[in-house]
Structures are given as structure tokens and as C-alpha cells.
């Protein structure tokens, strides 16, 4: 029991298991689907820059919160579900860049302009894969109470780093192989820079540092704040009656 308490997550605290398999399984499915939808909504908060095909979105915040709330396997499952939704044609990814390459474009959720596709056919596909690893890492740390400790910021930062590794590597690969973007031009012509790695970093890392630090900070506030509310509710709840108290009540 102590081990289960040690590995508890925010989702476990708000919606505990009851030990009945069908209901617990349905609970897990609903949590995974709900957070996949949350990531999809945050993907529609998007800013496209003229010098890169990768947009700034609210996804990073959603990924970190999903991992921290759900734990390692449910967090990874939620982001895997998100990726699969886009792969089968559901428009859950960030708004498509075909019409906005080379221009500023700001979009906030509605009207829904989500896109879909296979990750290996998208310049941002590596980041979509990276979401899974980031959610798993943050979830792993959350199960060890990093989401309610002073080093929550470090945990979120590590999740962000893991997210960027496949994202930048895949972007660099597409640039180096002269991958043709849907607008009909090689990706290397649509991203500013002098060489493959310069373009990959200028198009897939540097423009997002400030925004991701802000989203990281917000996620680092959101989870401890949610735990504070959970603990406050627990403290305010009356303790269950003791067996002796119940017996006295029956005798009375």
C-alpha cells in the first residue's frame, strides 16, 4: 500500500481506482482520451513564423501537464493516442502550414483548422513522436512526487529536452535529404539558415525557447497548485466514523 501511495499521480488522487476491473479500465480509457483531446485543443493555439514550417503551439504545455497528471504509462498512452488520431485522418495536429509558409499566422482554437497526416510526412513529425517520450518521462518523475516538489521545474525542463531531440533530428534529416514540402519546395528553402544543422536549430529550436520556458513555467505552477487544492479538499473532508463510534450509534 505504501508503494502505491508513493507512486500516486494527480489523476489517481482525483479519480481513485475502486478495484473493479471493468470500471477501472474504463476510467483509464477516459483519462487517456480526455488528455489526448486536451493536447488537440492546445495544438490549435498556434503561431506560425515566416522563417520556419514548425509552428509555436500550446502543445508543449499540454504534454507536460498530461504526463504529470497521468503518470508514465497513461501519459505515454495519451500522446500515442493523439498521434494515432492524426495518423488515421482526424484533424488534431496544429493547423496546416501549406497556406501560411513565408508569412505570419496566428490562430486561436476556432474555427478549427487542425491538420492530420503521418508523422514521417510532416516537418513537425519528430516533435509529435517526442511528445510521447516527454509525457512518459514527466509521468515517471510525477509518480515519484516531482510534480509537487521544489524541483518540479527541473522535471518539466527534462521533459522539454526529451521532446526536442527527435523533433530536431527529424527536421535535420528532412532538410539534408531535400524533402519536398507540400507547398512544392524543398524544406531547406523554407527554413532560414546556412546549413543543415543551422537550419534545423533556427527552424526547430531557437524560435521556441522563450515560449517553451513560459509554458514550462505554467505547467510547473499548474500541477503543484492542483495538488494544493487536492490536499485542501482532503483536509476539509470529515474523517470517516470509527467502528466504535458506529457501534455506539447503532446502540443508541
Backbone as numpy.savetxt, mean C-alpha at the origin, in Angstrom:
# Nx Ny Nz CAx CAy CAz Cx Cy Cz
-0.90 -18.24 23.64 -1.72 -17.03 23.64 -0.87 -15.77 23.64
0.24 -15.83 24.39 1.10 -14.65 24.45 1.71 -14.37 23.08
2.07 -15.47 22.33 2.64 -15.27 21.00 1.64 -14.62 20.07
0.35 -15.02 20.15 -0.67 -14.41 19.30 -0.84 -12.94 19.63
-0.81 -12.61 20.90 -0.94 -11.21 21.29 0.24 -10.40 20.81
1.43 -11.01 20.85 2.63 -10.30 20.43 2.57 -9.97 18.94
1.95 -10.84 18.15 1.92 -10.65 16.70 0.62 -10.00 16.23
-0.21 -9.50 17.15 -1.49 -8.92 16.76 -1.28 -7.68 15.90
-2.23 -7.44 15.02 -2.20 -6.27 14.14 -3.42 -5.41 14.43
-3.46 -4.26 13.80 -4.60 -3.37 13.97 -5.88 -4.05 13.53
-5.82 -4.79 12.41 -7.01 -5.50 11.94 -7.48 -6.52 12.97
-6.54 -7.20 13.61 -6.91 -8.18 14.64 -7.55 -7.50 15.84
-7.04 -6.33 16.19 -7.59 -5.61 17.34 -8.99 -5.10 17.07
-9.24 -4.63 15.85 -10.56 -4.07 15.53 -11.58 -5.14 15.16
-11.11 -6.24 14.57 -12.01 -7.30 14.11 -11.40 -8.64 14.47
-11.49 -9.05 15.74 -10.80 -10.26 16.20 -11.37 -11.53 15.57
-10.53 -12.54 15.53 -11.00 -13.86 15.13 -11.92 -14.42 16.21
-12.85 -15.28 15.77 -13.74 -15.92 16.74 -13.50 -17.42 16.82
-12.58 -17.93 15.98 -12.26 -19.35 16.03 -13.18 -20.24 15.23
-14.06 -19.65 14.42 -14.95 -20.42 13.55 -14.45 -20.24 12.12
-14.02 -21.32 11.48 -13.30 -21.21 10.22 -14.04 -20.44 9.12
-15.29 -20.77 8.80 -15.92 -20.03 7.69 -15.98 -18.53 7.94
-16.33 -18.15 9.17 -16.47 -16.72 9.45 -15.11 -16.03 9.47
-14.10 -16.69 10.01 -12.76 -16.11 10.03 -12.20 -15.99 8.62
-12.46 -16.99 7.78 -11.99 -16.94 6.39 -12.67 -15.81 5.63
-13.99 -15.64 5.85 -14.72 -14.55 5.20 -14.18 -13.21 5.67
-13.86 -13.11 6.94 -13.29 -11.89 7.50 -11.99 -11.54 6.80
-11.12 -12.53 6.61 -9.84 -12.28 5.95 -10.05 -11.84 4.50
-10.99 -12.49 3.81 -11.27 -12.12 2.41 -11.77 -10.68 2.33
-12.66 -10.30 3.24 -13.19 -8.94 3.23 -12.11 -7.91 3.54
-11.21 -8.22 4.47 -10.11 -7.30 4.79 -9.18 -7.14 3.59
-8.84 -8.25 2.95 -7.94 -8.20 1.78 -8.59 -7.41 0.65
-9.87 -7.70 0.37 -10.56 -7.00 -0.71 -10.74 -5.52 -0.38
-11.05 -5.23 0.88 -11.24 -3.84 1.28 -10.00 -3.00 1.11
-8.85 -3.54 1.52 -7.62 -2.76 1.39 -7.12 -2.72 -0.05
-7.41 -3.74 -0.85 -7.10 -3.66 -2.28 -7.89 -2.51 -2.91
-9.17 -2.38 -2.51 -9.98 -1.27 -2.99 -9.47 0.08 -2.51
-8.97 0.12 -1.28 -8.40 1.35 -0.74 -7.20 1.81 -1.56
-6.35 0.86 -1.94 -5.19 1.19 -2.78 -5.66 1.70 -4.14
-6.71 1.07 -4.69 -7.23 1.49 -5.99 -7.74 2.93 -5.94
-8.43 3.29 -4.85 -8.92 4.66 -4.72 -7.76 5.64 -4.62
-6.75 5.30 -3.80 -5.60 6.19 -3.64 -4.79 6.31 -4.92
-4.87 5.30 -5.80 -4.18 5.37 -7.09 -4.76 6.46 -7.98
-6.03 6.84 -7.71 -6.68 7.87 -8.52 -6.36 9.28 -8.04
-5.56 9.38 -6.99 -5.02 10.69 -6.59 -3.65 10.77 -7.27
-3.60 11.39 -8.42 -2.42 11.27 -9.27 -1.99 12.62 -9.85
-0.68 12.80 -9.90 -0.08 13.96 -10.54 0.95 13.45 -11.55
0.77 13.81 -12.80 1.73 13.41 -13.83 2.64 14.60 -14.17
3.93 14.31 -14.25 4.94 15.31 -14.55 5.35 15.22 -16.01
5.76 16.30 -16.62 6.07 16.28 -18.05 7.27 15.42 -18.42
8.19 15.18 -17.48 9.45 14.52 -17.83 9.53 13.05 -17.44
8.40 12.44 -17.03 8.41 11.01 -16.71 7.03 10.42 -16.94
6.99 9.13 -17.25 5.72 8.45 -17.47 5.18 7.83 -16.18
5.95 7.89 -15.10 5.53 7.33 -13.81 4.87 8.44 -13.00
3.62 8.28 -12.59 2.92 9.37 -11.88 3.21 9.38 -10.39
3.02 10.52 -9.78 2.97 10.63 -8.32 1.54 10.30 -7.91
1.37 9.33 -7.02 0.02 8.93 -6.61 -0.05 8.78 -5.09
-1.25 8.53 -4.60 -1.44 8.26 -3.18 -1.23 6.80 -2.82
-0.78 5.99 -3.77 -0.66 4.55 -3.53 0.32 4.21 -2.42
1.44 4.91 -2.37 2.45 4.59 -1.37 1.86 4.65 0.04
1.10 5.70 0.32 0.44 5.82 1.62 -0.46 4.62 1.86
-1.28 4.26 0.86 -2.22 3.16 1.02 -1.50 1.83 1.23
-0.40 1.62 0.53 0.36 0.37 0.66 0.93 0.24 2.07
1.52 1.31 2.58 2.11 1.26 3.92 1.04 1.04 4.99
-0.10 1.71 4.85 -1.19 1.54 5.81 -1.76 0.12 5.72
-1.90 -0.39 4.50 -2.42 -1.75 4.32 -1.52 -2.77 5.00
-0.22 -2.68 4.75 0.70 -3.62 5.37 0.69 -3.51 6.88
0.72 -2.27 7.39 0.74 -2.06 8.83 -0.54 -2.49 9.51
-1.66 -2.40 8.81 -2.94 -2.77 9.41 -3.21 -4.26 9.35
-2.76 -4.91 8.28 -3.14 -6.30 8.04 -2.11 -7.33 8.48
-0.84 -6.95 8.54 0.18 -7.94 8.81 0.78 -8.48 7.53
1.71 -9.41 7.67 2.53 -9.81 6.54 1.73 -10.53 5.44
1.00 -11.59 5.78 0.40 -12.36 4.69 -0.86 -11.70 4.13
-1.66 -11.08 4.99 -2.84 -10.39 4.47 -2.45 -9.12 3.72
-1.40 -8.42 4.20 -0.94 -7.24 3.49 -0.44 -7.59 2.11
0.39 -8.63 2.02 0.89 -9.06 0.71 -0.26 -9.56 -0.17
-1.24 -10.22 0.44 -2.38 -10.73 -0.33 -3.23 -9.59 -0.87
-3.41 -8.52 -0.08 -4.20 -7.38 -0.54 -3.56 -6.73 -1.76
-2.24 -6.58 -1.73 -1.57 -5.95 -2.86 -1.44 -6.90 -4.04
-1.38 -8.21 -3.78 -1.42 -9.18 -4.87 -2.79 -9.15 -5.54
-3.84 -9.04 -4.73 -5.20 -8.93 -5.28 -5.34 -7.67 -6.12
-4.76 -6.57 -5.63 -4.79 -5.31 -6.38 -4.13 -5.49 -7.76
-2.97 -6.12 -7.77 -2.26 -6.34 -9.03 -3.08 -7.23 -9.96
-3.66 -8.30 -9.43 -4.44 -9.22 -10.25 -5.68 -8.55 -10.82
-6.29 -7.66 -10.04 -7.46 -6.93 -10.54 -7.10 -6.14 -11.79
-5.95 -5.45 -11.74 -5.52 -4.70 -12.91 -5.14 -5.59 -14.08
-4.62 -6.78 -13.77 -4.19 -7.69 -14.83 -5.37 -8.27 -15.59
-6.52 -8.44 -14.93 -7.68 -9.04 -15.60 -8.60 -7.99 -16.22
-8.18 -6.73 -16.17 -8.93 -5.70 -16.89 -9.73 -4.75 -16.04
-9.67 -4.87 -14.72 -10.38 -3.92 -13.86 -9.53 -2.66 -13.74
-10.06 -1.48 -14.02 -9.26 -0.25 -14.06 -8.93 0.29 -12.67
-7.97 -0.36 -11.99 -7.62 0.02 -10.62 -6.26 0.70 -10.53
-5.48 0.66 -11.60 -4.17 1.30 -11.57 -4.33 2.81 -11.76
-3.23 3.53 -11.61 -3.24 4.98 -11.78 -3.74 5.35 -13.18
-4.33 6.53 -13.35 -4.82 6.94 -14.67 -3.77 6.77 -15.75
-4.18 6.28 -16.90 -3.26 6.03 -18.00 -2.55 7.29 -18.45
-1.32 7.10 -18.94 -0.48 8.25 -19.30 -0.50 8.56 -20.79
-1.22 7.77 -21.59 -1.15 7.96 -23.03 -1.44 9.37 -23.49
-2.47 9.97 -22.89 -2.89 11.31 -23.34 -2.18 12.43 -22.61
-1.39 12.09 -21.61 -0.81 13.15 -20.78 0.71 13.17 -20.78
1.34 12.29 -21.56 2.80 12.29 -21.61 3.30 13.63 -22.15
4.27 14.22 -21.48 4.83 15.49 -21.90 4.07 16.70 -21.38
3.11 16.48 -20.49 2.31 17.59 -19.96 1.99 17.32 -18.49
1.72 18.40 -17.78 1.24 18.28 -16.41 -0.19 17.76 -16.41
-0.53 16.93 -15.45 -1.90 16.45 -15.34 -2.16 16.11 -13.87
-3.22 16.68 -13.32 -3.59 16.43 -11.92 -4.98 15.83 -11.89
-5.12 14.74 -11.17 -6.41 14.06 -11.11 -6.71 13.65 -9.67
-7.96 13.87 -9.22 -8.35 13.52 -7.86 -9.59 12.63 -7.88
-9.38 11.36 -7.98 -10.37 10.28 -7.83 -11.46 10.30 -8.91
-12.30 11.32 -8.95 -13.43 11.33 -9.87 -13.29 12.44 -10.90
-13.73 12.22 -12.14 -14.28 10.96 -12.64 -13.21 9.87 -12.70
-13.62 8.65 -12.48 -12.67 7.54 -12.41 -11.95 7.38 -13.74
-10.63 7.43 -13.69 -9.83 7.30 -14.91 -8.78 6.20 -14.75
-9.11 5.20 -13.95 -8.17 4.12 -13.70 -7.78 3.38 -14.97
-6.61 2.76 -14.91 -6.12 1.98 -16.04 -5.91 0.54 -15.60
-5.55 -0.30 -16.54 -5.28 -1.71 -16.25 -4.20 -2.20 -17.20
-3.74 -3.40 -17.00 -2.72 -3.97 -17.88 -1.84 -4.95 -17.14
-0.97 -5.59 -17.86 -0.01 -6.51 -17.28 1.19 -5.71 -16.77
1.68 -6.00 -15.57 2.77 -5.18 -15.01 3.99 -5.09 -15.93
4.30 -6.17 -16.65 5.48 -6.14 -17.52 5.24 -5.36 -18.81
4.03 -4.84 -18.97 3.73 -3.99 -20.13 3.52 -2.53 -19.72
3.87 -2.21 -18.47 3.69 -0.86 -17.94 5.02 -0.31 -17.45
5.28 0.97 -17.69 6.52 1.55 -17.19 6.52 1.61 -15.67
5.34 1.62 -15.06 5.24 1.61 -13.60 5.00 0.21 -13.04
5.14 -0.81 -13.89 4.85 -2.18 -13.48 5.72 -2.68 -12.34
6.98 -2.25 -12.31 7.87 -2.68 -11.24 7.42 -2.19 -9.88
6.83 -1.01 -9.85 6.33 -0.47 -8.58 5.12 -1.26 -8.09
4.28 -1.70 -9.03 3.10 -2.49 -8.66 3.53 -3.80 -8.01
4.58 -4.41 -8.55 5.14 -5.61 -7.92 5.79 -5.25 -6.58
6.47 -4.12 -6.54 7.12 -3.69 -5.30 6.13 -3.43 -4.18
4.90 -3.05 -4.53 3.87 -2.85 -3.50 3.70 -4.10 -2.64
3.74 -5.26 -3.27 3.52 -6.52 -2.55 4.61 -6.73 -1.51
5.86 -6.52 -1.91 6.99 -6.72 -0.99 6.98 -5.67 0.12
6.60 -4.44 -0.23 6.56 -3.38 0.77 5.50 -3.67 1.82
4.31 -4.08 1.38 3.23 -4.39 2.33 3.62 -5.57 3.21
4.31 -6.55 2.63 4.73 -7.72 3.42 5.74 -7.31 4.48
6.71 -6.47 4.12 7.73 -6.05 5.09 7.13 -5.21 6.20
6.32 -4.22 5.84 5.69 -3.38 6.85 4.76 -4.21 7.73
4.06 -5.16 7.12 3.19 -6.04 7.89 3.98 -6.92 8.85
5.13 -7.41 8.41 6.00 -8.22 9.27 6.45 -7.41 10.48
6.83 -6.17 10.24 7.28 -5.31 11.34 6.11 -4.94 12.25
4.92 -4.73 11.65 3.76 -4.38 12.46 3.39 -5.53 13.40
3.56 -6.76 12.95 3.28 -7.90 13.81 4.22 -7.96 15.01
5.30 -7.23 14.90 6.25 -7.13 16.01 6.18 -5.76 16.68
5.02 -5.11 16.51 4.66 -3.87 17.22 5.44 -2.64 16.75
6.07 -2.69 15.58 6.74 -1.49 15.08 5.73 -0.41 14.73
4.48 -0.79 14.47 3.49 0.20 14.06 2.99 1.04 15.22
3.40 0.73 16.43 2.97 1.53 17.59 4.15 1.89 18.48
5.35 1.86 17.91 6.56 2.17 18.64 7.21 3.42 18.03
8.17 4.03 18.72 8.81 5.24 18.19 9.50 5.03 16.85
9.90 3.78 16.56 10.62 3.53 15.30 9.67 3.17 14.16
8.38 3.52 14.28 7.44 3.28 13.20 7.89 3.96 11.91
8.53 5.14 12.04 9.01 5.86 10.85 10.06 5.06 10.11
10.93 4.37 10.85 11.95 3.54 10.21 11.31 2.39 9.46
10.31 1.77 10.06 9.62 0.68 9.39 8.98 1.12 8.09
8.34 2.29 8.11 7.71 2.81 6.89 8.76 3.17 5.84
9.90 3.70 6.30 10.97 4.03 5.37 11.51 2.77 4.69
11.71 1.72 5.46 12.20 0.46 4.89 11.21 -0.09 3.87
9.92 0.01 4.19 8.91 -0.43 3.23 8.97 0.37 1.94
9.22 1.66 2.06 9.34 2.51 0.88 10.55 2.13 0.03
11.65 1.82 0.69 12.86 1.41 -0.04 12.61 0.12 -0.82
11.97 -0.84 -0.18 11.68 -2.12 -0.84 10.78 -1.91 -2.04
9.86 -0.98 -1.94 8.94 -0.67 -3.03 9.69 -0.16 -4.27
10.71 0.65 -4.05 11.42 1.29 -5.16 12.38 0.36 -5.89
12.87 -0.66 -5.23 13.89 -1.51 -5.86 13.38 -2.13 -7.16
12.29 -2.90 -7.16 11.83 -3.45 -8.45 11.31 -2.36 -9.39
10.78 -1.28 -8.83 10.26 -0.21 -9.68 11.34 0.42 -10.54
12.46 0.78 -9.93 13.55 1.42 -10.66 14.26 0.43 -11.58
14.45 -0.80 -11.10 15.11 -1.81 -11.93 14.32 -2.08 -13.20
13.00 -2.19 -13.08 12.18 -2.46 -14.25 12.16 -1.25 -15.19
12.10 -0.06 -14.64 12.12 1.13 -15.47 13.44 1.22 -16.24
14.55 0.92 -15.57 15.85 0.95 -16.23 15.93 -0.09 -17.35
15.36 -1.26 -17.09 15.36 -2.32 -18.12 14.59 -1.87 -19.36
13.43 -1.28 -19.17 12.62 -0.84 -20.30 13.33 0.27 -21.09
14.00 1.16 -20.37 14.75 2.23 -21.04 15.89 1.64 -21.85
16.62 0.72 -21.25 17.80 0.14 -21.90 17.43 -0.69 -23.12
16.25 -1.28 -23.14 15.84 -2.14 -24.25 14.99 -1.40 -25.28
14.92 -0.08 -25.17 14.14 0.74 -26.11 12.68 0.28 -26.22
12.10 -0.01 -25.05 10.68 -0.41 -25.01 9.82 0.71 -25.55
8.86 0.35 -26.40 7.99 1.34 -27.03 6.79 1.61 -26.13
6.65 2.85 -25.71 5.52 3.26 -24.87 4.25 3.26 -25.71
3.07 3.09 -25.09 1.82 3.13 -25.86 1.62 4.36 -26.73
2.29 5.48 -26.44 2.14 6.66 -27.31 2.94 6.51 -28.59
3.71 5.42 -28.71 4.44 5.15 -29.94 5.88 5.57 -29.97
6.44 5.97 -28.82 7.84 6.38 -28.75 8.59 5.50 -27.76
9.91 5.32 -27.97 10.70 4.58 -26.98 10.63 5.28 -25.63
10.58 4.50 -24.57 10.45 5.07 -23.23 11.58 6.05 -22.93
12.78 5.74 -23.43 13.93 6.60 -23.17 13.77 8.01 -23.71
12.91 8.18 -24.73 12.68 9.52 -25.28 11.66 10.30 -24.46
10.92 9.63 -23.62 9.87 10.29 -22.84 10.31 10.64 -21.43
11.50 10.17 -21.03 12.01 10.43 -19.70 13.31 11.22 -19.82
13.42 12.29 -19.06 14.61 13.14 -19.12 15.81 12.41 -18.54
17.01 12.75 -19.04 18.23 12.16 -18.50 19.25 11.89 -19.59
20.48 11.57 -19.15 21.59 11.38 -20.08 21.85 9.93 -20.44
21.51 9.00 -19.58 21.77 7.59 -19.82 20.72 6.75 -19.13
20.86 5.43 -19.24 19.84 4.54 -18.70 19.57 4.79 -17.22
20.62 4.77 -16.40 20.41 4.91 -14.96 20.05 6.34 -14.56
20.61 7.29 -15.29 20.24 8.68 -15.03 18.75 8.89 -15.31
18.28 8.33 -16.44 16.86 8.44 -16.77 16.00 7.69 -15.75
16.45 6.50 -15.35 15.65 5.71 -14.41 15.51 6.42 -13.07
16.57 7.06 -12.62 16.51 7.76 -11.33 15.74 9.08 -11.44
15.94 9.79 -12.56 15.22 11.05 -12.74 13.73 10.82 -13.02
13.43 9.67 -13.63 12.04 9.38 -13.96 11.32 8.54 -12.94
12.08 7.83 -12.08 11.43 6.91 -11.16 11.76 7.07 -9.70
12.63 8.03 -9.34 12.97 8.21 -7.93 12.96 9.68 -7.51
13.81 10.49 -8.12 14.00 11.86 -7.65 12.71 12.67 -7.54
11.79 12.59 -8.53 10.58 13.44 -8.42 9.65 13.05 -7.28
9.86 11.85 -6.71 8.90 11.32 -5.75 9.40 11.36 -4.31
10.63 11.79 -4.10 11.21 11.72 -2.76 10.42 12.57 -1.76
10.18 13.83 -2.11 9.49 14.73 -1.17 8.09 14.23 -0.89
7.35 13.87 -1.95 5.99 13.38 -1.76 5.93 12.10 -0.95
6.88 11.20 -1.19 6.87 9.94 -0.45 7.26 10.14 1.00
8.11 11.10 1.28 8.42 11.40 2.68 7.18 11.92 3.40
6.38 12.71 2.70 5.14 13.20 3.29 4.16 12.06 3.53
4.02 11.16 2.54 3.10 10.03 2.69 3.59 9.07 3.76
4.90 8.89 3.82 5.50 8.05 4.86 5.18 8.63 6.24
5.31 9.94 6.36 5.03 10.60 7.64 3.56 10.45 8.02
2.66 10.60 7.05 1.23 10.45 7.33 0.90 9.03 7.76
1.49 8.05 7.07 1.26 6.65 7.46 1.81 6.38 8.85
2.95 7.01 9.17 3.55 6.83 10.49 2.71 7.46 11.59
1.88 8.44 11.24 0.95 9.03 12.19 -0.35 8.24 12.28
-0.81 7.74 11.13 -2.11 7.09 11.07 -2.18 5.83 11.93
-1.17 4.98 11.82 -1.24 3.70 12.54 -1.13 3.88 14.06
-0.14 4.61 14.59 -0.13 4.81 16.04 -1.38 5.52 16.55
-1.92 6.46 15.77 -3.14 7.15 16.18 -4.31 6.17 16.26
-4.39 5.26 15.29 -5.45 4.26 15.32 -5.30 3.34 16.53
-4.06 2.98 16.85 -3.83 2.14 18.03 -4.20 2.89 19.31
-3.93 4.19 19.36 -4.30 4.98 20.54 -5.81 4.97 20.74
-6.57 5.06 19.63 -8.03 5.02 19.73 -8.51 3.64 20.17
-7.85 2.59 19.65 -8.22 1.23 20.06 -7.98 1.04 21.55
-6.83 1.49 22.03 -6.52 1.35 23.46 -7.46 2.19 24.32
-7.83 3.37 23.81 -8.76 4.22 24.54 -10.12 3.54 24.68
-10.56 2.90 23.60 -11.83 2.19 23.63 -11.77 1.01 24.60
-10.64 0.32 24.61 -10.49 -0.80 25.53 -10.52 -0.32 26.98
-9.84 0.79 27.25 -9.81 1.30 28.62 -11.19 1.76 29.07
-11.99 2.26 28.13 -13.31 2.78 28.47 -14.35 1.67 28.62
-14.07 0.49 28.07 -15.03 -0.60 28.14 -15.07 -1.17 29.55
-16.27 -1.45 30.09 -16.34 -2.04 31.43 -15.81 -3.46 31.42
-15.12 -3.87 32.47 -14.59 -5.23 32.52 -15.73 -6.24 32.61
-15.54 -7.44 32.05 -16.59 -8.45 32.14 -16.78 -8.87 33.59
-18.00 -9.24 33.97 -18.25 -9.65 35.36 -17.49 -10.93 35.69
-17.02 -11.01 36.90 -16.31 -12.21 37.34 -17.32 -13.32 37.60
-16.87 -14.57 37.56 -17.79 -15.68 37.81 -18.48 -15.56 39.17
-17.71 -15.11 40.19 -18.33 -14.98 41.51 -19.42 -13.92 41.50
-19.18 -12.81 40.75 -20.18 -11.76 40.65 -21.43 -12.26 39.95
-21.24 -13.06 38.91 -22.37 -13.62 38.19 -23.18 -14.56 39.10
-22.46 -15.36 39.90 -23.15 -16.27 40.81 -23.97 -15.50 41.82
-23.41 -14.40 42.36 -24.15 -13.61 43.33 -25.40 -13.00 42.70
-25.24 -12.60 41.41 -26.39 -12.03 40.73 -27.51 -13.05 40.56
-27.10 -14.31 40.25 -28.10 -15.35 40.08 -28.79 -15.68 41.39
-27.98 -15.69 42.47 -28.59 -16.00 43.79 -29.54 -14.90 44.21
-29.16 -13.63 43.87 -30.05 -12.54 44.27 -31.36 -12.61 43.52
